Amino acid sequence: IEGEMGRDEFDRFLSFVRTIYVKDKAREGLLKEFDERIYGAKPPLLTLGSATFKVVQDYKTAYDEAILFNPLPSGLGNEYRNLIAVMQRTLPATDWIPAVLQWYRKFKTNELLTFLRKLDNKFSADWILQLTPTQRIQNMNDVLKKIEQSDSPAEVLATSPSNDLDALLNPGVFDYDKKALIDVLRTDIYSRRFAKYVLLRLEYQYFNHSSVLNLPDELSVEHILPQAPAVTSQWVANFTGPDRLLWLHKLGNLMMLSRRKNASLGNLDFADKKRRYFEKNVETLPNSVRVLSLPAFTTAAVQNRHDELLAKLEA
């Protein structure tokens, strides 16, 4: 397996296996972690020899099939495959992967897409709400513990009623503050690290999944209303100074483009910008394509788009 993956990738893969067993943040190098926290635990979490080789092979199969789609298991379609692609492309870390591997080894494809959606929501919400990396890792380790303790997918996925006092005192492993999350997404997000993830997640939500979501190598976040419109432009006629400040960096004014930005074209009036700047660069991005159907881009249009995209994310 090391020969197939290469040394660095194999080390990364073994770190996922370590996490599944230890369920705690790594404190030492990989070898010491295995020696002291897996083999040296009392009782040992895993034994040397054939038991270790079987575990490594089992999780390598899980990694190949559930993460690399080599091959894509029957029962998993493009909706699953495309969500993994979005998560790998834009989430800030791979701490969610061990949970997918553990689920797949234990439950195979049974409710795997439902689980992945909940896992993505939890991990991305923790990131957007600015939990520390240590907190995010701990929350993923809590998911691992829940999988280990559960006898069925339904047990892992079960949620308590939101008005249940016990649920408030003992939140489930997938719970997060939904109101706080939407409040953040309602603000200026252009310069935030998560902006590309949010826009790519919207592309996923609007995609019909009849095919693979082929993501271009170059993806950029673009303003529809430009940052520096000419004083003689239609933009200045359509948006007052305060309106431009209000909407410039918000979700309703942002879209994904499949190439690097071209600032000079980006400042064109809306009709020209659609024709020369957007049209050829949104063909595989369904949410961005929807901008082309707008007859004009005014304060009402940006407000409507903003509200619609927020509602999509909230749902």
Residue pairs with C-beta under 8 A, 6 or more apart in sequence:
1 10
1 13
1 56
1 57
1 60
2 10
5 13
11 30
12 94
13 59
13 60
13 63
14 30
14 34
14 56
15 26
15 30
16 59
16 63
16 94
16 97
16 98
16 101
17 55
17 56
17 59
17 98
17 101
18 26
18 30
18 33
18 34
18 37
18 38
19 26
19 95
19 98
19 141
19 144
20 59
20 98
20 101
20 102
20 144
21 37
21 38
21 45
21 46
22 33
22 37
22 38
22 45
23 141
23 144
23 145
23 148
24 37
24 141
25 134
25 137
25 138
25 141
26 33
27 33
28 36
28 37
37 45
38 44
38 45
38 46
39 45
39 46
39 47
39 48
46 52
46 55
58 105
59 101
59 105
62 100
62 101
62 104
62 105
63 97
63 101
64 70
65 71
65 72
65 73
65 104
66 73
66 76
66 84
66 100
66 101
66 104
66 112
67 84
67 88
67 97
67 100
67 101
69 81
69 84
72 81
73 108
73 109
74 109
75 109
76 109
76 112
76 113
77 209
78 209
78 210
78 211
78 212
78 213
79 113
79 209
80 112
80 113
80 116
81 212
82 204
82 207
82 209
82 212
82 213
83 113
83 116
83 117
83 120
83 204
84 116
85 213
85 215
86 120
86 197
86 200
86 201
86 203
86 204
86 213
86 215
87 96
87 120
87 123
88 94
89 200
89 215
89 219
90 196
90 197
90 200
90 201
91 120
91 123
91 124
91 127
91 197
92 127
92 193
93 133
93 136
95 123
95 136
95 137
95 140
96 119
96 120
96 123
96 140
98 140
98 144
99 119
99 140
99 143
99 144
99 147
100 112
100 115
100 116
100 119
102 144
102 147
102 148
103 112
103 115
103 147
103 153
103 156
104 112
106 147
107 152
107 153
110 153
111 153
111 154
111 157
114 153
114 157
115 153
115 156
115 157
118 157
118 174
119 143
119 174
121 174
121 176
122 139
122 143
122 173
122 174
122 175
122 176
123 136
123 139
123 140
124 194
124 197
124 201
125 176
125 177
125 178
125 181
126 135
126 136
126 139
126 176
127 136
127 194
127 197
128 181
128 184
128 185
128 194
128 198
129 176
129 177
129 180
129 181
129 184
131 139
139 173
142 173
143 173
143 174
145 173
146 156
146 173
147 156
149 155
150 156
157 174
158 172
159 167
159 172
159 174
159 175
160 166
160 167
160 172
161 167
167 175
178 314
182 310
182 313
182 314
185 198
185 251
185 310
185 313
186 250
186 251
186 310
187 250
188 248
188 249
188 250
189 195
189 198
189 249
189 250
189 251
189 254
190 221
190 223
190 248
190 249
190 250
190 254
191 249
195 221
195 254
196 219
196 221
196 256
198 251
198 313
199 221
199 254
199 255
199 256
199 287
200 215
200 219
200 256
201 313
202 287
202 309
202 312
202 313
203 213
203 256
203 285
203 286
203 287
203 288
204 213
205 287
205 312
205 313
206 286
206 287
206 290
206 312
207 213
207 286
208 286
213 284
214 284
215 284
216 258
216 259
216 284
218 258
218 259
218 260
219 256
219 257
219 258
220 256
220 257
220 259
220 260
220 261
221 254
221 255
221 256
221 257
222 254
222 255
222 256
222 257
222 261
222 266
223 248
223 249
223 253
223 254
223 266
224 253
224 254
224 255
224 270
224 273
224 291
224 297
224 302
225 235
225 239
225 244
225 247
225 248
225 253
225 297
225 302
226 235
226 266
226 267
227 248
228 267
229 235
229 236
229 244
229 267
230 236
230 267
233 267
233 269
234 269
234 270
235 244
235 269
235 270
238 296
238 297
238 298
238 299
239 247
239 298
239 299
243 299
247 253
247 299
247 302
247 303
247 306
250 302
250 306
251 306
251 309
251 310
252 302
252 303
252 304
252 305
252 306
252 307
252 309
253 302
253 305
253 306
255 278
255 282
255 285
255 287
255 288
255 291
256 282
256 285
256 287
256 288
257 278
257 281
257 282
257 285
257 288
258 281
258 282
258 283
258 284
258 285
259 281
262 277
265 273
265 276
265 277
266 273
266 277
268 276
268 277
270 294
270 296
270 297
274 291
274 292
278 288
278 291
278 292
279 292
282 288
282 289
282 291
282 292
283 289
287 309
294 301
294 305
